[in-house]
Amino acid sequence: MADASNAGATIFGSNVYVFDPSMPMAAIQERVTAIFTQMEANEFGTDRYALLFKPGTYNLLFDVGFYTQVAGLGKNPDDVLIEGGVNVPAYWMPHRNATCNFWRTFENFAINASPATNNTTTIAVSQAAPIRRMHIRSSGGLWLFQVDQETGQGGWASGGFMADSVVDHVVLPGSQQQWLSRNNKYGSWANGVWNMVFVGDSNAPDHRNFPAVPYTTLERTPILREKPYLYITDQDQYKVFVPSLRRSTRGPSWVDGNATPGKSISLEDFHIAQPTTDSAASVNAALSTGKHILFTPGIYKLDNTLQVAKADTIMLGLGQPSLIPTKGCPVISVADVDGVTIAGLIIDAGEVTSPTLIEVGPRDSFTDHAANPTFLYDLTVRTAGHCRNDVGIAINSRDVVGDQLWLWRADHGQGAAWDLNPTKHGVVVNGDDVTIYGLFNEHHKEYQTLWTGNGGRLYFYQSEIPYDPPDQVSWMCGTTNGFASYKVADTVTRHEAWGLGIYSYFRDSPTKLENAIEVPEVPGVKLHHLTTVWLTGTPGSEVSHIVNGLGGRVYANSPESAMRQTVKEFPCTQS
């Protein structure tokens, strides 16, 4: 029998635990419970963990806190089964509020919940908590919010992402305000609040009655390569599986006995980075020899930019590692090459202003990468705690695909204030034919998203505009009140976006925003299912219009019926 006390003694370092089904379940339970106890409310802490399970069945019931990745090491999700449950609760905030349940990952395993949780899997999360390659067998289904047992009310939850997964029974969003579901299969989808987007799901709900039902449904996903993942072979060799590029897909990649198409890469082809020993110089040296990079859990302080110059390079994070620049340079710069993958990382701004934190291609890149695009998965770009940068991600190359990106200028925590953690833009897209699934982009001081490239496609947008302008004069775009959240440049002639939600909470002053969205009014620019919501705020504050002067205002002290405004299609009908 394997010894559970050695689960943390692996090639990945002390904060990656690899569990084996032959280990005593009580010992595994003790370990995972202790990690949750440490991480449940550890929102801005420095600890990071990955809990990895070798193929087999585990009789466990545990919860998942901040900065924790739980993943199966099988080739397919059903190779690892947790009989009992794995959940994300919202006990640590009042009223079961899950709006700050960030930075955790569920990936590549199956769950069958026990009667102890009413046979229900609860994953009450908001941003940066992706659910990927999961099989939820639980007869009570999957709940995306937490019920307050004292009041019976559903606690708030504010935005999440699920992809390439199967839920045998119901998905119940409850009070979950918005969600992106991509290439999933489920027994049924129960409800929605403001903005639920379904792309390539096998049985998504009907969206024709928007906004009476807040659904946006697209039958197929136009271009897709699922996120690479770590697995272990029957010979106990670690490999990284890289799924194939596919087009016009519907449903998960692995159902009905089919394996996900793709290729395996030996871990020998990776440099395994450790936060205590690696530097920008050592990672760049590994990149220069053609190595991929696997970042193990921890905090990496980098005095130079990581330079990705070779096609098909993979940079993959385990356990939510954070990369921080110390000298005001970008964290990662990608050359204008094919097929780079950057996945599973937190990119934190430093105390010296960086012009950008991630650069994909140099400015004025022009090479066609349609046959082998670069993919960005599960990235948090975060400006918090007396830190600063101008742009989070600058996408200059063509044909780049983003899959679950959160660009966050912190609205709370130590050092979160108008002049203490400034940023201009979350995302700037200069490249042509860029596609993004799930863009969460919040609180930056100018345009949250600035799109200048042609042929862009966006599927699901969640944006809270800044809470904290000290006055209207401090937040003006020329003579216009505020900066639109979603700005498509006047030079763009082709662009399309689905399911955009922009929300306001002007906390500190009576501030107005003229337009939540601004786009050129040309035939090739089309928007579908737009929503603005007034959350709360100072009297006199408002979002005046949804897009280009259309749509009613949402404003402080408005009647409940005026707190949400929608436009079904732009250009054309207003609802």
SVG drawing of the C-alpha trace seen along z (x, -y; Angstrom):
<svg xmlns="http://www.w3.org/2000/svg" viewBox="-40 -68 60 70">
<polyline fill="none" stroke="black" stroke-width="0.4" points="0.0,0.0 1.3,-3.5 2.1,-5.9 -0.1,-9.0 2.6,-10.9 4.7,-10.8 2.0,-12.3 3.8,-15.6 7.3,-14.2 7.2,-14.5 9.2,-15.9 6.8,-18.9 7.8,-20.2 6.2,-20.2 2.9,-21.9 1.8,-19.3 0.2,-16.3 -0.1,-13.2 -2.6,-10.7 -2.9,-7.0 -6.0,-4.9 -4.0,-2.4 -3.2,-5.1 -5.4,-5.0 -8.4,-7.2 -8.4,-8.6 -4.9,-10.0 -5.9,-11.6 -9.0,-13.0 -7.0,-14.5 -4.5,-16.2 -7.1,-17.7 -9.2,-18.9 -6.2,-20.6 -5.4,-22.4 -9.0,-23.6 -8.9,-24.9 -5.8,-26.8 -7.1,-28.2 -10.8,-28.7 -10.6,-32.5 -7.0,-33.0 -8.0,-35.4 -4.7,-37.4 -2.4,-34.8 0.8,-33.4 0.3,-29.7 -0.6,-27.6 -1.6,-23.9 -2.2,-21.2 -4.1,-18.1 -3.6,-15.4 -5.2,-12.0 -3.9,-8.9 -6.5,-6.7 -8.8,-4.9 -11.7,-5.4 -11.5,-7.5 -14.0,-7.6 -13.6,-11.3 -15.7,-14.3 -13.8,-17.6 -14.0,-21.3 -11.7,-23.4 -10.4,-26.8 -8.4,-29.6 -5.3,-28.9 -6.1,-25.2 -6.2,-23.0 -7.9,-19.6 -7.2,-17.3 -7.3,-13.7 -4.2,-12.2 -6.1,-9.8 -6.3,-10.1 -10.1,-10.6 -12.3,-12.1 -13.8,-8.8 -10.4,-7.3 -10.6,-9.1 -13.8,-8.9 -14.3,-10.8 -17.2,-8.9 -18.4,-11.3 -17.9,-14.8 -15.7,-17.7 -17.3,-21.1 -16.7,-24.8 -18.8,-26.3 -19.3,-29.9 -19.3,-29.7 -16.5,-32.2 -18.4,-35.3 -21.7,-36.5 -25.0,-35.2 -23.2,-32.5 -21.9,-35.2 -19.6,-33.5 -18.8,-36.7 -15.2,-36.5 -14.7,-32.7 -11.9,-33.1 -8.7,-31.2 -9.4,-27.4 -9.7,-24.8 -11.6,-21.5 -10.2,-19.4 -10.3,-15.9 -12.1,-13.7 -15.6,-12.4 -17.7,-13.1 -20.5,-11.1 -21.8,-13.0 -23.0,-11.2 -26.2,-11.6 -24.1,-13.7 -24.5,-16.5 -28.0,-15.5 -26.3,-13.8 -25.5,-17.2 -22.2,-18.8 -21.9,-22.5 -19.4,-24.7 -20.3,-28.2 -17.8,-30.3 -17.3,-33.6 -14.4,-34.5 -11.2,-32.5 -12.6,-29.2 -12.8,-27.0 -14.5,-23.6 -12.9,-21.6 -13.2,-18.0 -15.4,-17.0 -18.0,-14.3 -20.6,-15.2 -22.5,-11.9 -24.2,-13.2 -28.0,-12.5 -28.8,-15.9 -26.9,-17.6 -24.5,-20.5 -25.3,-23.7 -23.4,-26.8 -24.4,-28.8 -24.6,-28.3 -27.9,-28.2 -28.0,-29.9 -29.4,-27.2 -30.7,-29.7 -32.7,-31.8 -33.2,-29.4 -31.9,-32.1 -29.3,-31.6 -26.1,-33.5 -24.7,-35.7 -22.4,-34.3 -21.0,-36.3 -19.8,-34.6 -18.1,-31.3 -17.0,-29.0 -17.4,-25.3 -16.1,-23.5 -15.7,-20.0 -17.7,-18.5 -20.7,-16.2 -23.3,-16.7 -25.6,-13.7 -28.5,-15.5 -29.5,-19.1 -27.3,-22.2 -28.8,-24.7 -27.3,-28.2 -29.8,-29.5 -28.6,-33.0 -25.5,-32.7 -25.7,-36.0 -23.8,-35.0 -22.0,-32.0 -20.3,-30.7 -20.9,-27.0 -18.8,-25.7 -18.9,-22.3 -20.8,-20.6 -23.5,-18.1 -26.0,-18.1 -29.3,-16.5 -31.0,-20.0 -30.2,-23.6 -32.5,-25.0 -32.4,-28.9 -30.5,-32.1 -30.3,-35.5 -28.7,-38.1 -26.4,-36.6 -26.0,-32.9 -24.1,-32.0 -23.9,-28.5 -21.5,-27.8 -21.3,-24.4 -23.3,-22.6 -25.1,-19.5 -28.4,-20.4 -28.4,-24.1 -31.6,-26.0 -33.6,-28.0 -32.6,-31.6 -35.2,-33.0 -37.2,-34.7 -34.3,-36.9 -34.4,-38.9 -37.4,-37.2 -34.9,-34.3 -31.3,-35.5 -29.9,-32.9 -27.6,-33.3 -27.1,-30.0 -24.8,-29.2 -25.0,-25.7 -21.3,-25.2 -17.9,-26.4 -16.1,-27.7 -12.5,-27.0 -11.2,-25.0 -8.2,-23.3 -9.0,-22.1 -6.5,-23.0 -3.5,-20.7 -3.4,-18.6 -1.0,-16.5 -1.6,-12.7 0.2,-9.6 0.7,-6.4 0.3,-2.8 4.1,-2.8 3.9,-5.7 5.4,-8.2 4.0,-11.7 3.0,-13.3 1.2,-16.3 -1.7,-15.7 -2.3,-18.3 -5.7,-18.1 -6.0,-18.6 -7.3,-21.7 -10.9,-21.2 -13.5,-23.4 -17.3,-23.6 -17.6,-21.4 -20.5,-20.5 -20.4,-18.7 -17.5,-17.4 -14.4,-15.9 -14.4,-12.7 -17.9,-11.3 -19.4,-8.0 -16.2,-6.1 -14.2,-8.4 -10.8,-9.7 -10.0,-13.3 -8.0,-13.5 -4.5,-14.9 -0.9,-14.0 1.2,-13.3 4.4,-15.1 6.9,-13.6 7.5,-15.5 11.2,-15.2 10.5,-17.9 9.4,-20.3 11.5,-22.4 9.8,-22.0 10.0,-25.5 10.2,-25.9 9.5,-29.2 12.4,-28.8 15.1,-28.1 14.0,-29.5 14.4,-33.0 13.7,-34.8 17.2,-33.8 16.8,-30.1 13.3,-29.9 14.6,-31.9 17.5,-29.6 15.2,-26.6 13.0,-28.3 16.0,-28.9 16.8,-25.2 13.3,-24.4 11.9,-23.3 8.3,-23.8 7.7,-25.2 5.6,-23.7 5.3,-26.2 4.7,-24.4 2.7,-26.2 4.2,-29.3 5.2,-33.0 7.7,-33.8 9.3,-37.2 10.9,-38.0 13.4,-40.7 13.1,-40.2 10.5,-39.2 10.0,-35.5 10.7,-35.3 8.7,-32.8 10.3,-32.6 9.7,-29.1 6.4,-27.8 4.3,-25.4 5.8,-26.2 3.7,-25.4 3.7,-27.3 1.4,-25.5 0.7,-26.3 0.0,-23.8 -1.8,-25.0 -2.4,-28.6 1.2,-29.9 1.7,-33.7 4.3,-35.5 5.2,-39.0 7.5,-41.5 9.9,-43.4 11.3,-46.0 8.3,-47.2 8.7,-44.9 6.1,-42.5 5.9,-39.1 5.6,-37.1 6.3,-38.2 5.4,-35.9 7.0,-36.2 4.8,-36.2 4.9,-32.4 2.5,-29.5 0.8,-27.5 2.0,-28.8 0.0,-27.8 -0.1,-29.8 -2.4,-28.3 -3.3,-28.2 -1.3,-31.2 -1.9,-34.3 0.0,-37.3 0.3,-39.9 1.4,-43.5 4.4,-44.7 5.1,-47.9 6.8,-49.5 4.5,-50.2 4.6,-47.7 3.3,-48.8 1.8,-45.4 1.9,-42.2 1.4,-39.7 2.3,-40.6 1.2,-38.1 3.2,-39.1 5.0,-42.4 3.0,-45.5 2.1,-45.3 2.3,-41.5 0.9,-40.2 1.6,-36.5 -1.4,-34.2 -1.7,-31.6 -5.1,-30.3 -3.8,-26.7 -2.1,-26.7 -3.3,-29.5 -1.9,-30.5 -4.2,-29.7 -4.6,-31.5 -6.4,-29.5 -7.4,-30.2 -5.3,-33.4 -5.9,-35.9 -4.2,-39.2 -4.4,-41.0 -3.5,-44.5 -3.9,-44.6 -2.1,-45.9 -0.1,-49.0 0.7,-47.6 0.3,-49.1 0.4,-48.5 -1.1,-50.1 -2.4,-47.1 -3.1,-43.5 -3.0,-41.5 -2.0,-43.0 -2.9,-40.6 -1.0,-41.7 -0.7,-38.5 -3.5,-37.2 -5.7,-34.2 -5.2,-34.1 -7.8,-32.3 -8.6,-33.1 -10.5,-30.7 -11.5,-32.0 -9.6,-35.2 -10.0,-37.5 -8.4,-40.9 -9.0,-42.4 -8.0,-45.7 -8.8,-44.9 -11.8,-46.7 -11.1,-45.5 -8.3,-44.5 -5.3,-46.4 -4.0,-48.9 -7.1,-49.0 -7.8,-52.6 -8.0,-55.0 -4.4,-56.2 -2.9,-53.1 -3.4,-50.3 -4.0,-52.1 -4.5,-50.4 -5.7,-51.8 -7.1,-48.7 -7.6,-45.1 -7.3,-43.8 -6.2,-45.5 -6.7,-43.4 -4.7,-44.7 -4.5,-41.5 -7.0,-40.3 -9.3,-37.3 -8.9,-36.9 -11.5,-34.8 -12.3,-34.9 -14.6,-32.6 -15.3,-34.1 -13.8,-37.5 -14.1,-38.8 -12.7,-42.4 -13.2,-44.7 -12.5,-48.1 -9.8,-49.5 -9.7,-53.3 -10.2,-53.6 -11.7,-51.2 -11.9,-47.8 -11.6,-46.2 -10.2,-48.0 -10.5,-46.1 -8.7,-47.5 -8.2,-44.3 -10.6,-43.2 -12.6,-39.9 -12.8,-39.6 -15.3,-37.3 -16.3,-37.4 -18.5,-34.8 -19.6,-36.0 -18.4,-39.3 -18.7,-40.2 -17.5,-43.6 -17.9,-45.8 -16.8,-49.3 -14.7,-51.0 -16.3,-51.4 -14.0,-54.2 -13.8,-57.3 -13.5,-60.1 -15.6,-62.4 -16.9,-62.8 -14.1,-65.1 -11.6,-62.3 -13.4,-59.9 -13.9,-61.6 -13.2,-60.5 -12.7,-63.9 -16.0,-65.6 -17.9,-62.3 -18.9,-60.9 -16.7,-57.9 -15.1,-55.3 -17.1,-52.6 -16.4,-49.1 -16.3,-47.5 -14.8,-49.7 -14.4,-48.6 -12.3,-51.1 -13.8,-53.3 -11.5,-51.7 -12.9,-48.2 -15.2,-46.9 -15.7,-43.3 -16.5,-42.3 -19.2,-40.1 -20.0,-39.6 -22.6,-37.6 -23.8,-37.9 -22.3,-41.1 -23.1,-42.1 -21.8,-45.4 -22.6,-46.4 -22.2,-49.5 -21.5,-50.2 -20.3,-53.8 -19.4,-53.5 -17.5,-56.8 -19.2,-59.5 -22.2,-60.4 -20.6,-59.3 -22.2,-58.7 -21.1,-56.6 -22.6,-57.6 -22.3,-54.3 -21.5,-50.8 -20.5,-49.8 -19.2,-51.8 -18.8,-50.3 -18.6,-51.6 -22.0,-51.5 -21.0,-49.5 -22.7,-46.4 -19.8,-44.1 -20.1,-44.9 -22.8,-42.9 -23.7,-42.5 -26.2,-40.1 -27.9,-40.1 -26.5,-43.1 -27.3,-43.8 -26.6,-46.6 -27.4,-46.3 -27.2,-48.9 -25.9,-46.9 -25.9,-49.7 -24.2,-53.0 -24.2,-56.7 -27.3,-58.7 -27.0,-60.5 -24.9,-57.8 -26.0,-55.9 -25.1,-54.1 -27.0,-56.3 -27.1,-53.9 -26.1,-50.4 -24.6,-51.0 -24.1,-54.1 -26.9,-56.0 -29.4,-53.1 -31.0,-51.5 -32.5,-53.0 -30.4,-54.2 -29.8,-52.2 -29.3,-54.4 -29.1,-54.9 -32.4,-54.5 -34.1,-53.3 -37.3,-51.1 -36.5,-47.5 -37.9,-47.3 -35.3,-49.8 -32.2,-48.2 -31.6,-46.1 -31.8,-47.2 -31.3,-45.1 -30.8,-45.4 -31.4,-42.2 -29.5,-43.0 -27.3,-45.8 -27.8,-47.2 -31.6,-46.8 -34.1,-45.9 -34.2,-47.3 -36.1,-45.4"/>
</svg>
